[in-house]
Amino acid sequence: MTGTRAADHTRAPVLEALAEYRRTGRYGFTPPGHRQGRGADRRVREVLGDGLSADVLASPGLDDRRSRHGYLSEAESLMADAVGAEAAFFSTCGSSLSVKAAMLAVAGGDGGLLVGRDSHKSIVAGLVFSGVRPYWVTPRWDAERHLSHPPSPEQVRAAWERHPEAAGALIVSPSPYGTCADIEGIARVCHERGKPLIIDEAWGAHLPFHDELPTWAMDAGADVCVVSVHKMGAGFEQGSVFHVQGDLVDRDRLKLCADLLMTTSPNVLLYAAMDGWRRQMVQHGGALLDAALATAGYARAEAARIPGITVMADELLGVEASHDLDRLQVLMDVSETGASGYQVADWLRDKRNLDVGLSDHRRILATLSTADSKETVDTLIDALAAWREQWSGPPAPRMRLPSPGELELETVLRPRDAFFGPCEAVPLAEAPGRIAGEQVTPYPPGIPVIVPGERIDAAVVEYLRSGLEAGMNVPDPADPRLRTIRVTTR
C-alpha cells in the first residue's frame, strides 16, 4: 500500500466500482435487506433518496467474495500517495476507532503511553478498552481565558524523563479550537528515544493540501496520524483515515488491531466519499483551499466589526500558547457582551437556523471549509449582527472556573481498572475525594474534565455544577444531569 510517483489520481477506484455496480444493475441476495432502497419505506426513500441505492455490501457486492479487484486497497494506496504517507488505512467507524487501533498497536498488552491531558474522550475510551496506562502530559494553559493549548516539546521531554518505560506518545493537534502543537519538535524528542509518536489530527484532514495551513503531521515526522475526513474534508460522518510511515510502528499489527475494532459490515458510501475527496483534493485542493482561506479572512474581518465580539488569533499563538493556528477555525470571544457562548449558540439556532461547531462559557466557533463562500459567511455575519442588536436575555450565569492546578486531578487507578471495577453512584456534592468510575466530558469540545481513575476535587465538582446551570452539555455520565456520579468503592 505504499504510494508511488506513478499513481493515477484521476482514478477513484471505490467510487468508480460503485458507479459500475449501479450501471450494470447488479443485485445481491445479501445484506443490506432494503436491497438498494426497494424494501425501504416510501417515507424513508423520500428523505434518503439515492443514498439507499448506493448502500451495498462491500464483499460480496461491490467487490467479489475475496475482494480480488482490490478497489479498497487501491484507494488506500492512492490516499497515501496523495499526502506523502507510506501507507493509509480507511476506517468507517470514525477517528474514534482509528486512534484506538493506533494505541493498541503501539502499547497494547500491558504498556503505557504519554498522553496529552487535553485528549478527546475517544482516547480515554481507548485507555478503558485497552488497559493502556496513561502518563499524562499537561497541556499549556491560558488561565485568563480558561483555554488549553497542545503541550510543548519541552513538556513531552519532561514526561519522557519521568516515564522512560512508555511505549510511545499520543498528542492531539489541531485542538478543536484550531490550535496546533510543534509536532516536529515533539517527534524529534520521541525519536531520540526510538519511540513512536501518534498524532490525533482528526481536525486536520485538509492540512496536506496547502502550504499556508499548519504543517501536516506526516511532514513533521509523526509515525501514525489519524484524520477525520468528515470534519475538514468532504466525506460522510464516520469517515476516517490513519496514515503510517517509518519503522517504529508494526503496520501488520496496526491493521490487525483495526480489524479487531472495525465493523465487518463497512459502509461503502463512506469509502466512496473518502476516495472521491482524495481525487478532488489532488486535482483542485490548492485552489479550493485558496478560496477557503480567503473566505475565512473575510469572515474574521467582518465578525470583528461587530461590537463586543473578539475574533481570536494572535492571542492563540506564542511561546506559552499554540505553535500554529488553523485559520479556517474562526473562534469568537463574546464575553464582552455579557452573554455566554452557550446563549449565543442557542439564539443562532432558534432564531436563524444556524449551528456553530463549538460553544463554551465565553466563545463560539465557526468551522469553515472548502464548501463555504462569501454568501454562507454573510448569513452568519448577518445573524451575529442581529443577535447583537436584539439580544435582551439575562447575563451569562456565573461559572466557577478552576485554575489549571485544580484541573490536574491525581491519577490513582488505571482508567480500565476504575471503569470496570466495583462502583457506586453518589450525590455530586459527596464526590470530592472519591475516585471516578466514569468520565465526565463537556461536549463539545469533548475533552474530559474527569477521567476514570482520577481523584475528584471540589473545584471540578463546582465547575461542572455551575457549568450545567450555565448551559454546558455533559452527555456521557450515567446521569447526564450530574445529580449523581459513579465512583469506585475501593
Sequence and secondary structure as in RCSB ss.txt:
>XXXX:A:sequence
MTGTRAADHTRAPVLEALAEYRRTGRYGFTPPGHRQGRGADRRVREVLGDGLSADVLASPGLDDRRSRHGYLSEA
ESLMADAVGAEAAFFSTCGSSLSVKAAMLAVAGGDGGLLVGRDSHKSIVAGLVFSGVRPYWVTPRWDAERHLSHP
PSPEQVRAAWERHPEAAGALIVSPSPYGTCADIEGIARVCHERGKPLIIDEAWGAHLPFHDELPTWAMDAGADVC
VVSVHKMGAGFEQGSVFHVQGDLVDRDRLKLCADLLMTTSPNVLLYAAMDGWRRQMVQHGGALLDAALATAGYAR
AEAARIPGITVMADELLGVEASHDLDRLQVLMDVSETGASGYQVADWLRDKRNLDVGLSDHRRILATLSTADSKE
TVDTLIDALAAWREQWSGPPAPRMRLPSPGELELETVLRPRDAFFGPCEAVPLAEAPGRIAGEQVTPYPPGIPVI
VPGERIDAAVVEYLRSGLEAGMNVPDPADPRLRTIRVTTR
>XXXX:A:secstr
    TT  TT  HHHHHHHHHHHTT   SSS TTTTTTTS HHHHHHHTHHHHT   IIIIIS TT TT HHHHH
HHHHHHHHT SEEEEESSHHHHHHHHHHHHHHTTT EEEEETT  HHHHHHHHHH  EEEEE  EEETTTTEEE 
  HHHHHHHHHH TT SEEEEE S TTSEE  HHHHHHHHHHTT  EEEE TT TTGGG TTS   TTTTT SEE
EEEHHHHSS  TT EEEEE SSSS HHHHHHHHHHHS SS  HHHHHHHHHHHHHHHHHHHHHHHHHHHHHHHHH
HHHHTSTT EE SGGGBSTTSBSEE TTEEEEE GGGT  HHHHHHHHHHHH    SEE SSEEEEE  TT  HH
HHHHHHHHHHHHHHH             HHHHS  B S HHHHHHS EEEEEGGG TTSBBSS B  TTTT  SB
 TTBB  HHHHHHHHHHHHHT    SSSSTT SEEEEE  
